[in-house]
Amino acid sequence: MPCFDIPSYATWDSVIIRFMSGDSIDIRAGGRPIGVKHYRELGFDDKKTGGSDRLWGILKYLAKVNGELSNDEMHEKEAAPLKKNISRLRDRLKSGFGIADDPFHPCHRSESFRTRFIIS
């Protein structure tokens, strides 16, 4: 994921990601527009299939659930892969946005995942 022109003062709390379509998102950070980006521009493409990858699917799902995915929504066999994929998504977002803090709130006992940024 390429690093965008994100203001140096921006935090995850100031990031807004809004899906424009299944393939593109509109990004705002630090109170200013960053632009509309296609999943390929963001590094979410699957080289094997030519479509979007699994992490893009997770990001789309987070948009549907207002940034919060609870443990109750996962079956046991899905929990471990989801944790790994959230970790991969976390790393991709941090490197792409250039914001070192964690884009997700800490998940304590509930093991739910909640974004620090606004996503819809």
C-alpha positions as CSV (number, residue, x, y, z in Angstrom):
1,M,0.0,0.0,0.0
2,P,1.5,3.3,-1.0
3,C,1.9,6.1,1.6
4,F,-0.5,8.9,0.9
5,D,0.0,12.6,1.5
6,I,-1.4,12.3,5.0
7,P,-0.9,15.4,7.2
8,S,1.8,14.7,9.8
9,Y,-0.6,15.7,12.6
10,A,-3.3,13.2,11.5
11,T,-4.2,10.4,13.9
12,W,-6.5,7.4,13.3
13,D,-9.3,9.3,15.1
14,S,-9.2,11.9,12.3
15,V,-9.3,9.3,9.4
16,I,-12.6,8.8,7.5
17,I,-12.9,6.0,4.9
18,R,-16.1,5.9,2.9
19,F,-16.8,3.3,0.3
20,M,-17.9,4.8,-3.0
21,S,-18.4,1.5,-4.7
22,G,-17.1,-2.0,-4.1
23,D,-13.8,-1.0,-5.7
24,S,-13.1,2.5,-4.5
25,I,-13.0,4.5,-1.2
26,D,-13.0,8.2,-0.4
27,I,-10.3,9.0,2.2
28,R,-10.2,12.1,4.5
29,A,-7.5,12.5,7.1
30,G,-6.6,15.4,9.5
31,G,-9.7,17.3,8.3
32,R,-8.6,17.4,4.7
33,P,-9.6,15.3,1.6
34,I,-7.0,12.8,0.5
35,G,-8.9,11.5,-2.5
36,V,-10.8,8.6,-4.0
37,K,-8.6,5.5,-4.4
38,H,-9.2,2.2,-6.1
39,Y,-8.3,-1.0,-4.3
40,R,-5.4,-1.6,-6.8
41,E,-3.9,1.8,-6.0
42,L,-4.1,0.8,-2.3
43,G,-2.3,-2.5,-2.8
44,F,-5.4,-4.6,-2.1
45,D,-5.2,-6.5,-5.4
46,D,-4.9,-10.3,-5.6
47,K,-2.2,-11.1,-8.2
48,K,-3.6,-14.6,-8.7
49,T,-7.3,-13.7,-9.4
50,G,-6.8,-10.2,-10.7
51,G,-9.5,-9.0,-8.3
52,S,-9.4,-7.6,-4.8
53,D,-7.8,-9.6,-2.0
54,R,-9.2,-10.9,1.3
55,L,-8.1,-7.9,3.3
56,W,-10.1,-5.6,1.0
57,G,-13.1,-7.9,1.8
58,I,-12.5,-7.4,5.5
59,L,-12.3,-3.6,5.1
60,K,-15.6,-3.7,3.1
61,Y,-17.2,-5.8,5.8
62,L,-16.0,-3.4,8.5
63,A,-17.7,-0.6,6.6
64,K,-21.0,-2.5,6.7
65,V,-20.8,-3.0,10.5
66,N,-19.6,0.6,11.2
67,G,-16.1,-0.5,12.1
68,E,-16.9,-3.1,14.7
69,L,-16.7,-6.8,14.3
70,S,-17.6,-8.7,17.5
71,N,-16.5,-12.1,18.5
72,D,-20.2,-13.2,18.5
73,E,-20.3,-12.8,14.7
74,M,-17.5,-15.3,14.2
75,H,-17.6,-19.1,14.3
76,E,-14.7,-20.7,16.2
77,K,-13.0,-21.9,13.1
78,E,-13.1,-18.4,11.6
79,A,-11.7,-16.6,14.6
80,A,-8.0,-17.6,14.2
81,P,-7.8,-16.7,10.5
82,L,-9.7,-13.5,11.1
83,K,-7.2,-12.5,13.9
84,K,-4.3,-13.1,11.5
85,N,-6.0,-11.2,8.7
86,I,-6.9,-8.2,11.0
87,S,-3.2,-8.2,12.0
88,R,-2.2,-8.1,8.3
89,L,-4.8,-5.4,7.6
90,R,-3.5,-3.4,10.6
91,D,0.1,-3.5,9.2
92,R,-1.1,-2.6,5.7
93,L,-3.1,0.4,6.9
94,K,-0.2,1.7,9.2
95,S,2.3,1.6,6.3
96,G,-0.1,3.0,3.8
97,F,-1.3,5.9,5.9
98,G,2.0,6.5,7.6
99,I,0.3,6.6,11.0
100,A,2.3,4.5,13.5
101,D,-0.4,4.0,16.1
102,D,-2.7,1.0,15.9
103,P,-5.7,1.6,13.6
104,F,-7.8,-0.7,15.9
105,H,-8.8,-0.2,19.5
106,P,-7.2,-2.8,21.8
107,C,-9.4,-6.0,21.9
108,H,-9.5,-7.2,25.5
109,R,-11.5,-10.2,26.6
110,S,-14.3,-9.6,24.1
111,E,-11.8,-10.1,21.2
112,S,-13.9,-7.8,19.1
113,F,-12.3,-5.6,16.6
114,R,-13.2,-1.9,16.4
115,T,-11.5,0.6,14.2
116,R,-10.2,3.9,15.5
117,F,-11.1,5.5,12.2
118,I,-14.6,6.1,10.9
119,I,-15.5,3.7,8.1
120,S,-18.8,3.5,6.2
